[in-house]
Amino acid sequence: MKTFLIYLALFVVQYNTLQDKPVVRLNPHQDFIPSEFGGDLVELKNAPPQVQLPPLRLVDSHGRPWSIEVRNLGPGTVTIVGKTQFHVEVPVSHSVTIKATNAGYSSGR
């Protein structure tokens, strides 16, 4: 019984850490990411081949540095494009983190 409670406690802690970012879904065939999605996990499903980032903002609505995590649910690879000569491809079932900096957008996997 004690072991079960320990495993249950570990599961609850891990579950809570997985929910750090709110998940928002881009509408199917929408070709831009609104700046209000800063700080969120943006899921793409049936997105066009190219999706635009919003005009560069350094902070989100909570005053934190503006960033998003983009997860592509398919059916094809999506290229995320910013106006500051930024682009990153997101294959199906992959995620990428995009951050706003003084120099423009940057990405990491």
Backbone atoms as SQL, in Angstrom:
CREATE TABLE atoms (id INTEGER PRIMARY KEY, chain TEXT, resi INTEGER, resn TEXT, atom TEXT, x REAL, y REAL, z REAL);
INSERT INTO atoms VALUES
  (1, 'A', 1, 'MET', 'N', 0.821, -1.186, 0.000),
  (2, 'A', 1, 'MET', 'CA', 0.000, 0.000, 0.000),
  (3, 'A', 1, 'MET', 'C', 0.873, 1.261, 0.000),
  (4, 'A', 2, 'LYS', 'N', 1.939, 1.230, 0.790),
  (5, 'A', 2, 'LYS', 'CA', 2.832, 2.379, 0.870),
  (6, 'A', 2, 'LYS', 'C', 3.490, 2.645, -0.488),
  (7, 'A', 3, 'THR', 'N', 3.894, 1.578, -1.164),
  (8, 'A', 3, 'THR', 'CA', 4.508, 1.714, -2.485),
  (9, 'A', 3, 'THR', 'C', 3.520, 2.313, -3.481),
  (10, 'A', 4, 'PHE', 'N', 2.293, 1.861, -3.433),
  (11, 'A', 4, 'PHE', 'CA', 1.260, 2.391, -4.323),
  (12, 'A', 4, 'PHE', 'C', 1.076, 3.895, -4.120),
  (13, 'A', 5, 'LEU', 'N', 1.053, 4.346, -2.875),
  (14, 'A', 5, 'LEU', 'CA', 0.890, 5.773, -2.602),
  (15, 'A', 5, 'LEU', 'C', 2.080, 6.587, -3.105),
  (16, 'A', 6, 'ILE', 'N', 3.269, 6.026, -2.991),
  (17, 'A', 6, 'ILE', 'CA', 4.460, 6.717, -3.498),
  (18, 'A', 6, 'ILE', 'C', 4.368, 6.857, -5.016),
  (19, 'A', 7, 'TYR', 'N', 4.005, 5.769, -5.707),
  (20, 'A', 7, 'TYR', 'CA', 3.855, 5.830, -7.159),
  (21, 'A', 7, 'TYR', 'C', 2.753, 6.808, -7.564),
  (22, 'A', 8, 'LEU', 'N', 1.677, 6.823, -6.837),
  (23, 'A', 8, 'LEU', 'CA', 0.581, 7.740, -7.129),
  (24, 'A', 8, 'LEU', 'C', 1.036, 9.190, -6.961),
  (25, 'A', 9, 'ALA', 'N', 1.771, 9.464, -5.901),
  (26, 'A', 9, 'ALA', 'CA', 2.280, 10.820, -5.672),
  (27, 'A', 9, 'ALA', 'C', 3.228, 11.248, -6.793),
  (28, 'A', 10, 'LEU', 'N', 4.113, 10.358, -7.223),
  (29, 'A', 10, 'LEU', 'CA', 5.032, 10.664, -8.323),
  (30, 'A', 10, 'LEU', 'C', 4.267, 10.940, -9.614),
  (31, 'A', 11, 'PHE', 'N', 3.242, 10.162, -9.884),
  (32, 'A', 11, 'PHE', 'CA', 2.427, 10.357, -11.079),
  (33, 'A', 11, 'PHE', 'C', 1.743, 11.722, -11.062),
  (34, 'A', 12, 'VAL', 'N', 1.181, 12.093, -9.932),
  (35, 'A', 12, 'VAL', 'CA', 0.490, 13.383, -9.822),
  (36, 'A', 12, 'VAL', 'C', 1.467, 14.532, -10.032),
  (37, 'A', 13, 'VAL', 'N', 2.656, 14.448, -9.457),
  (38, 'A', 13, 'VAL', 'CA', 3.658, 15.498, -9.623),
  (39, 'A', 13, 'VAL', 'C', 4.068, 15.614, -11.084),
  (40, 'A', 14, 'GLN', 'N', 4.312, 14.487, -11.753),
  (41, 'A', 14, 'GLN', 'CA', 4.696, 14.520, -13.160),
  (42, 'A', 14, 'GLN', 'C', 3.557, 15.051, -14.020),
  (43, 'A', 15, 'TYR', 'N', 2.348, 14.679, -13.741),
  (44, 'A', 15, 'TYR', 'CA', 1.194, 15.141, -14.507),
  (45, 'A', 15, 'TYR', 'C', 1.060, 16.657, -14.410),
  (46, 'A', 16, 'ASN', 'N', 1.231, 17.200, -13.230),
  (47, 'A', 16, 'ASN', 'CA', 1.123, 18.645, -13.052),
  (48, 'A', 16, 'ASN', 'C', 2.223, 19.391, -13.788),
  (49, 'A', 17, 'THR', 'N', 3.435, 18.859, -13.847),
  (50, 'A', 17, 'THR', 'CA', 4.514, 19.541, -14.547),
  (51, 'A', 17, 'THR', 'C', 4.311, 19.497, -16.049),
  (52, 'A', 18, 'LEU', 'N', 3.565, 18.542, -16.561),
  (53, 'A', 18, 'LEU', 'CA', 3.295, 18.481, -17.989),
  (54, 'A', 18, 'LEU', 'C', 2.301, 19.550, -18.419),
  (55, 'A', 19, 'GLN', 'N', 1.554, 20.099, -17.506),
  (56, 'A', 19, 'GLN', 'CA', 0.507, 21.071, -17.821),
  (57, 'A', 19, 'GLN', 'C', 0.961, 22.503, -17.555),
  (58, 'A', 20, 'ASP', 'N', 2.248, 22.806, -17.720),
  (59, 'A', 20, 'ASP', 'CA', 2.747, 24.142, -17.440),
  (60, 'A', 20, 'ASP', 'C', 2.193, 25.190, -18.385),
  (61, 'A', 21, 'LYS', 'N', 1.997, 24.846, -19.648),
  (62, 'A', 21, 'LYS', 'CA', 1.535, 25.802, -20.637),
  (63, 'A', 21, 'LYS', 'C', 0.109, 25.484, -21.052),
  (64, 'A', 22, 'PRO', 'N', -0.707, 26.516, -21.202),
  (65, 'A', 22, 'PRO', 'CA', -2.040, 26.274, -21.754),
  (66, 'A', 22, 'PRO', 'C', -1.911, 25.791, -23.200),
  (67, 'A', 23, 'VAL', 'N', -2.770, 24.888, -23.605),
  (68, 'A', 23, 'VAL', 'CA', -2.763, 24.366, -24.969),
  (69, 'A', 23, 'VAL', 'C', -3.855, 25.074, -25.756),
  (70, 'A', 24, 'VAL', 'N', -3.462, 25.659, -26.885),
  (71, 'A', 24, 'VAL', 'CA', -4.417, 26.272, -27.790),
  (72, 'A', 24, 'VAL', 'C', -4.256, 25.622, -29.153),
  (73, 'A', 25, 'ARG', 'N', -5.340, 25.533, -29.876),
  (74, 'A', 25, 'ARG', 'CA', -5.297, 24.925, -31.212),
  (75, 'A', 25, 'ARG', 'C', -5.581, 25.996, -32.249),
  (76, 'A', 26, 'LEU', 'N', -4.703, 26.061, -33.223),
  (77, 'A', 26, 'LEU', 'CA', -4.937, 26.968, -34.330),
  (78, 'A', 26, 'LEU', 'C', -6.082, 26.399, -35.155),
  (79, 'A', 27, 'ASN', 'N', -7.008, 27.240, -35.566),
  (80, 'A', 27, 'ASN', 'CA', -8.117, 26.776, -36.393),
  (81, 'A', 27, 'ASN', 'C', -7.585, 26.143, -37.672),
  (82, 'A', 28, 'PRO', 'N', -8.222, 25.073, -38.151),
  (83, 'A', 28, 'PRO', 'CA', -7.759, 24.444, -39.393),
  (84, 'A', 28, 'PRO', 'C', -7.665, 25.475, -40.520),
  (85, 'A', 29, 'HIS', 'N', -6.595, 25.411, -41.256),
  (86, 'A', 29, 'HIS', 'CA', -6.328, 26.256, -42.423),
  (87, 'A', 29, 'HIS', 'C', -6.048, 27.716, -42.064),
  (88, 'A', 30, 'GLN', 'N', -5.944, 28.062, -40.765),
  (89, 'A', 30, 'GLN', 'CA', -5.563, 29.417, -40.370),
  (90, 'A', 30, 'GLN', 'C', -4.073, 29.579, -40.620),
  (91, 'A', 31, 'ASP', 'N', -3.665, 30.673, -41.244),
  (92, 'A', 31, 'ASP', 'CA', -2.269, 30.818, -41.654),
  (93, 'A', 31, 'ASP', 'C', -1.472, 31.817, -40.818),
  (94, 'A', 32, 'PHE', 'N', -1.928, 32.138, -39.602),
  (95, 'A', 32, 'PHE', 'CA', -1.163, 33.023, -38.739),
  (96, 'A', 32, 'PHE', 'C', -1.385, 32.628, -37.275),
  (97, 'A', 33, 'ILE', 'N', -0.389, 32.940, -36.469),
  (98, 'A', 33, 'ILE', 'CA', -0.465, 32.694, -35.027),
  (99, 'A', 33, 'ILE', 'C', -0.666, 34.043, -34.346),
  (100, 'A', 34, 'PRO', 'N', -1.772, 34.235, -33.627),
  (101, 'A', 34, 'PRO', 'CA', -2.003, 35.515, -32.949),
  (102, 'A', 34, 'PRO', 'C', -0.980, 35.759, -31.831),
  (103, 'A', 35, 'SER', 'N', -0.647, 37.015, -31.616),
  (104, 'A', 35, 'SER', 'CA', 0.336, 37.348, -30.576),
  (105, 'A', 35, 'SER', 'C', -0.173, 36.977, -29.189),
  (106, 'A', 36, 'GLU', 'N', -1.503, 36.883, -29.012),
  (107, 'A', 36, 'GLU', 'CA', -2.079, 36.513, -27.715),
  (108, 'A', 36, 'GLU', 'C', -1.716, 35.087, -27.296),
  (109, 'A', 37, 'PHE', 'N', -1.240, 34.275, -28.240),
  (110, 'A', 37, 'PHE', 'CA', -0.861, 32.899, -27.923),
  (111, 'A', 37, 'PHE', 'C', 0.508, 32.816, -27.256),
  (112, 'A', 38, 'GLY', 'N', 1.171, 33.948, -27.027),
  (113, 'A', 38, 'GLY', 'CA', 2.478, 33.957, -26.365),
  (114, 'A', 38, 'GLY', 'C', 2.405, 33.255, -25.018),
  (115, 'A', 39, 'GLY', 'N', 3.360, 32.362, -24.756),
  (116, 'A', 39, 'GLY', 'CA', 3.391, 31.606, -23.514),
  (117, 'A', 39, 'GLY', 'C', 2.637, 30.295, -23.593),
  (118, 'A', 40, 'ASP', 'N', 1.972, 30.019, -24.720),
  (119, 'A', 40, 'ASP', 'CA', 1.128, 28.825, -24.854),
  (120, 'A', 40, 'ASP', 'C', 1.793, 27.749, -25.707),
  (121, 'A', 41, 'LEU', 'N', 1.216, 26.563, -25.637),
  (122, 'A', 41, 'LEU', 'CA', 1.547, 25.476, -26.549),
  (123, 'A', 41, 'LEU', 'C', 0.511, 25.545, -27.656),
  (124, 'A', 42, 'VAL', 'N', 0.962, 25.786, -28.888),
  (125, 'A', 42, 'VAL', 'CA', 0.068, 25.924, -30.035),
  (126, 'A', 42, 'VAL', 'C', 0.112, 24.629, -30.830),
  (127, 'A', 43, 'GLU', 'N', -1.046, 23.988, -30.957),
  (128, 'A', 43, 'GLU', 'CA', -1.137, 22.757, -31.738),
  (129, 'A', 43, 'GLU', 'C', -1.690, 23.071, -33.118),
  (130, 'A', 44, 'LEU', 'N', -1.003, 22.548, -34.130),
  (131, 'A', 44, 'LEU', 'CA', -1.417, 22.735, -35.514),
  (132, 'A', 44, 'LEU', 'C', -2.000, 21.434, -36.043),
  (133, 'A', 45, 'LYS', 'N', -3.208, 21.495, -36.567),
  (134, 'A', 45, 'LYS', 'CA', -3.826, 20.340, -37.203),
  (135, 'A', 45, 'LYS', 'C', -4.516, 20.843, -38.454),
  (136, 'A', 46, 'ASN', 'N', -4.187, 20.235, -39.581),
  (137, 'A', 46, 'ASN', 'CA', -4.684, 20.671, -40.888),
  (138, 'A', 46, 'ASN', 'C', -4.287, 22.119, -41.171),
  (139, 'A', 47, 'ALA', 'N', -3.091, 22.492, -40.759),
  (140, 'A', 47, 'ALA', 'CA', -2.592, 23.843, -41.006),
  (141, 'A', 47, 'ALA', 'C', -2.079, 23.934, -42.437),
  (142, 'A', 48, 'PRO', 'N', -2.074, 25.141, -43.007),
  (143, 'A', 48, 'PRO', 'CA', -1.492, 25.305, -44.340),
  (144, 'A', 48, 'PRO', 'C', 0.015, 25.048, -44.284),
  (145, 'A', 49, 'PRO', 'N', 0.663, 24.896, -45.437),
  (146, 'A', 49, 'PRO', 'CA', 2.105, 24.605, -45.447),
  (147, 'A', 49, 'PRO', 'C', 2.959, 25.693, -44.807),
  (148, 'A', 50, 'GLN', 'N', 2.437, 26.935, -44.755),
  (149, 'A', 50, 'GLN', 'CA', 3.190, 28.035, -44.170),
  (150, 'A', 50, 'GLN', 'C', 2.291, 28.817, -43.218),
  (151, 'A', 51, 'VAL', 'N', 2.808, 29.077, -42.001),
  (152, 'A', 51, 'VAL', 'CA', 2.072, 29.816, -40.975),
  (153, 'A', 51, 'VAL', 'C', 2.934, 30.991, -40.530),
  (154, 'A', 52, 'GLN', 'N', 2.320, 32.183, -40.462),
  (155, 'A', 52, 'GLN', 'CA', 3.028, 33.410, -40.085),
  (156, 'A', 52, 'GLN', 'C', 3.035, 33.616, -38.577),
  (157, 'A', 53, 'LEU', 'N', 4.156, 34.094, -38.067),
  (158, 'A', 53, 'LEU', 'CA', 4.236, 34.543, -36.677),
  (159, 'A', 53, 'LEU', 'C', 3.704, 35.975, -36.602),
  (160, 'A', 54, 'PRO', 'N', 3.279, 36.406, -35.423),
  (161, 'A', 54, 'PRO', 'CA', 2.802, 37.787, -35.290),
  (162, 'A', 54, 'PRO', 'C', 3.970, 38.770, -35.380),
  (163, 'A', 55, 'PRO', 'N', 3.659, 40.070, -35.533),
  (164, 'A', 55, 'PRO', 'CA', 4.734, 41.064, -35.445),
  (165, 'A', 55, 'PRO', 'C', 5.494, 40.871, -34.126),
  (166, 'A', 56, 'LEU', 'N', 6.770, 41.110, -34.165),
  (167, 'A', 56, 'LEU', 'CA', 7.646, 40.832, -33.025),
  (168, 'A', 56, 'LEU', 'C', 7.195, 41.556, -31.766),
  (169, 'A', 57, 'ARG', 'N', 6.981, 40.787, -30.691),
  (170, 'A', 57, 'ARG', 'CA', 6.694, 41.304, -29.346),
  (171, 'A', 57, 'ARG', 'C', 7.702, 40.681, -28.407),
  (172, 'A', 58, 'LEU', 'N', 8.257, 41.467, -27.526),
  (173, 'A', 58, 'LEU', 'CA', 9.264, 40.938, -26.611),
  (174, 'A', 58, 'LEU', 'C', 8.664, 40.355, -25.345),
  (175, 'A', 59, 'VAL', 'N', 7.446, 40.759, -24.967),
  (176, 'A', 59, 'VAL', 'CA', 6.802, 40.217, -23.773),
  (177, 'A', 59, 'VAL', 'C', 5.379, 39.779, -24.112),
  (178, 'A', 60, 'ASP', 'N', 4.889, 38.768, -23.381),
  (179, 'A', 60, 'ASP', 'CA', 3.518, 38.311, -23.580),
  (180, 'A', 60, 'ASP', 'C', 2.571, 39.093, -22.671),
  (181, 'A', 61, 'SER', 'N', 1.318, 38.705, -22.641),
  (182, 'A', 61, 'SER', 'CA', 0.319, 39.434, -21.856),
  (183, 'A', 61, 'SER', 'C', 0.550, 39.341, -20.350),
  (184, 'A', 62, 'HIS', 'N', 1.412, 38.413, -19.908),
  (185, 'A', 62, 'HIS', 'CA', 1.729, 38.263, -18.491),
  (186, 'A', 62, 'HIS', 'C', 3.047, 38.944, -18.123),
  (187, 'A', 63, 'GLY', 'N', 3.662, 39.634, -19.086),
  (188, 'A', 63, 'GLY', 'CA', 4.918, 40.324, -18.835),
  (189, 'A', 63, 'GLY', 'C', 6.144, 39.443, -18.935),
  (190, 'A', 64, 'ARG', 'N', 5.970, 38.190, -19.344),
  (191, 'A', 64, 'ARG', 'CA', 7.111, 37.276, -19.511),
  (192, 'A', 64, 'ARG', 'C', 7.652, 37.399, -20.931),
  (193, 'A', 65, 'PRO', 'N', 8.910, 36.992, -21.150),
  (194, 'A', 65, 'PRO', 'CA', 9.433, 37.015, -22.517),
  (195, 'A', 65, 'PRO', 'C', 8.528, 36.207, -23.454),
  (196, 'A', 66, 'TRP', 'N', 8.217, 36.768, -24.626),
  (197, 'A', 66, 'TRP', 'CA', 7.285, 36.132, -25.555),
  (198, 'A', 66, 'TRP', 'C', 7.915, 34.881, -26.153),
  (199, 'A', 67, 'SER', 'N', 7.210, 33.777, -26.036),
  (200, 'A', 67, 'SER', 'CA', 7.639, 32.521, -26.645),
  (201, 'A', 67, 'SER', 'C', 6.417, 31.634, -26.826),
  (202, 'A', 68, 'ILE', 'N', 6.518, 30.697, -27.747),
  (203, 'A', 68, 'ILE', 'CA', 5.479, 29.686, -27.935),
  (204, 'A', 68, 'ILE', 'C', 6.152, 28.357, -28.223),
  (205, 'A', 69, 'GLU', 'N', 5.441, 27.310, -27.941),
  (206, 'A', 69, 'GLU', 'CA', 5.849, 25.983, -28.369),
  (207, 'A', 69, 'GLU', 'C', 4.830, 25.564, -29.415),
  (208, 'A', 70, 'VAL', 'N', 5.303, 25.119, -30.568),
  (209, 'A', 70, 'VAL', 'CA', 4.420, 24.723, -31.657),
  (210, 'A', 70, 'VAL', 'C', 4.544, 23.217, -31.854),
  (211, 'A', 71, 'ARG', 'N', 3.411, 22.523, -31.811),
  (212, 'A', 71, 'ARG', 'CA', 3.369, 21.074, -32.054),
  (213, 'A', 71, 'ARG', 'C', 2.540, 20.839, -33.311),
  (214, 'A', 72, 'ASN', 'N', 3.123, 20.122, -34.271),
  (215, 'A', 72, 'ASN', 'CA', 2.445, 19.846, -35.533),
  (216, 'A', 72, 'ASN', 'C', 1.772, 18.475, -35.464),
  (217, 'A', 73, 'LEU', 'N', 0.451, 18.455, -35.537),
  (218, 'A', 73, 'LEU', 'CA', -0.309, 17.198, -35.488),
  (219, 'A', 73, 'LEU', 'C', -0.608, 16.648, -36.879),
  (220, 'A', 74, 'GLY', 'N', -0.177, 17.359, -37.923),
  (221, 'A', 74, 'GLY', 'CA', -0.322, 16.831, -39.279),
  (222, 'A', 74, 'GLY', 'C', -1.416, 17.504, -40.071),
  (223, 'A', 75, 'PRO', 'N', -1.557, 17.109, -41.290),
  (224, 'A', 75, 'PRO', 'CA', -1.017, 15.929, -41.964),
  (225, 'A', 75, 'PRO', 'C', 0.325, 16.132, -42.653),
  (226, 'A', 76, 'GLY', 'N', 0.828, 17.374, -42.776),
  (227, 'A', 76, 'GLY', 'CA', 2.095, 17.588, -43.466),
  (228, 'A', 76, 'GLY', 'C', 3.000, 18.531, -42.694),
  (229, 'A', 77, 'THR', 'N', 4.243, 18.657, -43.182),
  (230, 'A', 77, 'THR', 'CA', 5.211, 19.564, -42.577),
  (231, 'A', 77, 'THR', 'C', 4.720, 21.004, -42.724),
  (232, 'A', 78, 'VAL', 'N', 4.918, 21.801, -41.672),
  (233, 'A', 78, 'VAL', 'CA', 4.514, 23.206, -41.674),
  (234, 'A', 78, 'VAL', 'C', 5.760, 24.064, -41.456),
  (235, 'A', 79, 'THR', 'N', 5.880, 25.121, -42.246),
  (236, 'A', 79, 'THR', 'CA', 6.964, 26.083, -42.066),
  (237, 'A', 79, 'THR', 'C', 6.409, 27.297, -41.331),
  (238, 'A', 80, 'ILE', 'N', 7.034, 27.635, -40.209),
  (239, 'A', 80, 'ILE', 'CA', 6.656, 28.803, -39.423),
  (240, 'A', 80, 'ILE', 'C', 7.551, 29.948, -39.883),
  (241, 'A', 81, 'VAL', 'N', 6.935, 31.072, -40.262),
  (242, 'A', 81, 'VAL', 'CA', 7.670, 32.185, -40.866),
  (243, 'A', 81, 'VAL', 'C', 7.441, 33.457, -40.060),
  (244, 'A', 82, 'GLY', 'N', 8.532, 34.182, -39.810),
  (245, 'A', 82, 'GLY', 'CA', 8.459, 35.497, -39.178),
  (246, 'A', 82, 'GLY', 'C', 8.901, 36.557, -40.166),
  (247, 'A', 83, 'LYS', 'N', 8.526, 37.786, -39.931),
  (248, 'A', 83, 'LYS', 'CA', 8.863, 38.870, -40.863),
  (249, 'A', 83, 'LYS', 'C', 10.324, 39.265, -40.797),
  (250, 'A', 84, 'THR', 'N', 11.048, 38.800, -39.813),
  (251, 'A', 84, 'THR', 'CA', 12.448, 39.174, -39.641),
  (252, 'A', 84, 'THR', 'C', 13.377, 38.084, -40.171),
  (253, 'A', 85, 'GLN', 'N', 13.104, 37.610, -41.378),
  (254, 'A', 85, 'GLN', 'CA', 13.918, 36.581, -42.039),
  (255, 'A', 85, 'GLN', 'C', 14.057, 35.322, -41.187),
  (256, 'A', 86, 'PHE', 'N', 12.986, 34.939, -40.542),
  (257, 'A', 86, 'PHE', 'CA', 12.975, 33.748, -39.697),
  (258, 'A', 86, 'PHE', 'C', 12.057, 32.715, -40.330),
  (259, 'A', 87, 'HIS', 'N', 12.511, 31.470, -40.343),
  (260, 'A', 87, 'HIS', 'CA', 11.628, 30.365, -40.723),
  (261, 'A', 87, 'HIS', 'C', 12.166, 29.079, -40.109),
  (262, 'A', 88, 'VAL', 'N', 11.237, 28.201, -39.746),
  (263, 'A', 88, 'VAL', 'CA', 11.604, 26.904, -39.188),
  (264, 'A', 88, 'VAL', 'C', 10.552, 25.899, -39.633),
  (265, 'A', 89, 'GLU', 'N', 11.007, 24.729, -40.060),
  (266, 'A', 89, 'GLU', 'CA', 10.096, 23.668, -40.468),
  (267, 'A', 89, 'GLU', 'C', 9.760, 22.790, -39.269),
  (268, 'A', 90, 'VAL', 'N', 8.478, 22.426, -39.170),
  (269, 'A', 90, 'VAL', 'CA', 8.014, 21.562, -38.089),
  (270, 'A', 90, 'VAL', 'C', 7.387, 20.325, -38.725),
  (271, 'A', 91, 'PRO', 'N', 8.114, 19.196, -38.732),
  (272, 'A', 91, 'PRO', 'CA', 7.547, 17.962, -39.288),
  (273, 'A', 91, 'PRO', 'C', 6.389, 17.448, -38.430),
  (274, 'A', 92, 'VAL', 'N', 5.609, 16.571, -39.003),
  (275, 'A', 92, 'VAL', 'CA', 4.485, 15.967, -38.283),
  (276, 'A', 92, 'VAL', 'C', 5.004, 15.255, -37.039),
  (277, 'A', 93, 'SER', 'N', 4.282, 15.392, -35.939),
  (278, 'A', 93, 'SER', 'CA', 4.586, 14.776, -34.636),
  (279, 'A', 93, 'SER', 'C', 5.827, 15.362, -33.962),
  (280, 'A', 94, 'HIS', 'N', 6.262, 16.542, -34.379),
  (281, 'A', 94, 'HIS', 'CA', 7.397, 17.210, -33.753),
  (282, 'A', 94, 'HIS', 'C', 6.946, 18.538, -33.164),
  (283, 'A', 95, 'SER', 'N', 7.783, 19.058, -32.268),
  (284, 'A', 95, 'SER', 'CA', 7.524, 20.351, -31.638),
  (285, 'A', 95, 'SER', 'C', 8.752, 21.223, -31.773),
  (286, 'A', 96, 'VAL', 'N', 8.524, 22.524, -31.733),
  (287, 'A', 96, 'VAL', 'CA', 9.615, 23.495, -31.755),
  (288, 'A', 96, 'VAL', 'C', 9.227, 24.646, -30.825),
  (289, 'A', 97, 'THR', 'N', 10.215, 25.191, -30.135),
  (290, 'A', 97, 'THR', 'CA', 10.003, 26.357, -29.285),
  (291, 'A', 97, 'THR', 'C', 10.521, 27.579, -30.019),
  (292, 'A', 98, 'ILE', 'N', 9.702, 28.619, -30.066),
  (293, 'A', 98, 'ILE', 'CA', 10.070, 29.862, -30.750),
  (294, 'A', 98, 'ILE', 'C', 10.041, 30.986, -29.719),
  (295, 'A', 99, 'LYS', 'N', 11.132, 31.758, -29.685),
  (296, 'A', 99, 'LYS', 'CA', 11.255, 32.856, -28.727),
  (297, 'A', 99, 'LYS', 'C', 11.507, 34.158, -29.468),
  (298, 'A', 100, 'ALA', 'N', 10.991, 35.245, -28.914),
  (299, 'A', 100, 'ALA', 'CA', 11.254, 36.577, -29.453),
  (300, 'A', 100, 'ALA', 'C', 12.451, 37.174, -28.719),
  (301, 'A', 101, 'THR', 'N', 13.382, 37.728, -29.486),
  (302, 'A', 101, 'THR', 'CA', 14.546, 38.399, -28.914),
  (303, 'A', 101, 'THR', 'C', 14.680, 39.771, -29.576),
  (304, 'A', 102, 'ASN', 'N', 15.602, 40.562, -29.091),
  (305, 'A', 102, 'ASN', 'CA', 15.837, 41.874, -29.700),
  (306, 'A', 102, 'ASN', 'C', 16.252, 41.750, -31.153),
  (307, 'A', 103, 'ALA', 'N', 16.903, 40.655, -31.511),
  (308, 'A', 103, 'ALA', 'CA', 17.374, 40.440, -32.880),
  (309, 'A', 103, 'ALA', 'C', 16.323, 39.811, -33.781),
  (310, 'A', 104, 'GLY', 'N', 15.175, 39.411, -33.224),
  (311, 'A', 104, 'GLY', 'CA', 14.138, 38.737, -34.019),
  (312, 'A', 104, 'GLY', 'C', 13.708, 37.464, -33.325),
  (313, 'A', 105, 'TYR', 'N', 13.197, 36.535, -34.106),
  (314, 'A', 105, 'TYR', 'CA', 12.775, 35.248, -33.556),
  (315, 'A', 105, 'TYR', 'C', 13.928, 34.255, -33.580),
  (316, 'A', 106, 'SER', 'N', 13.914, 33.322, -32.611),
  (317, 'A', 106, 'SER', 'CA', 14.879, 32.217, -32.603),
  (318, 'A', 106, 'SER', 'C', 14.124, 30.953, -32.227),
  (319, 'A', 107, 'SER', 'N', 14.693, 29.812, -32.604),
  (320, 'A', 107, 'SER', 'CA', 13.994, 28.548, -32.334),
  (321, 'A', 107, 'SER', 'C', 14.925, 27.518, -31.737),
  (322, 'A', 108, 'GLY', 'N', 14.315, 26.537, -31.097),
  (323, 'A', 108, 'GLY', 'CA', 15.017, 25.399, -30.532),
  (324, 'A', 108, 'GLY', 'C', 14.075, 24.211, -30.513),
  (325, 'A', 109, 'ARG', 'N', 14.607, 23.044, -30.527),
  (326, 'A', 109, 'ARG', 'CA', 13.764, 21.832, -30.534),
  (327, 'A', 109, 'ARG', 'C', 13.630, 21.298, -29.148);
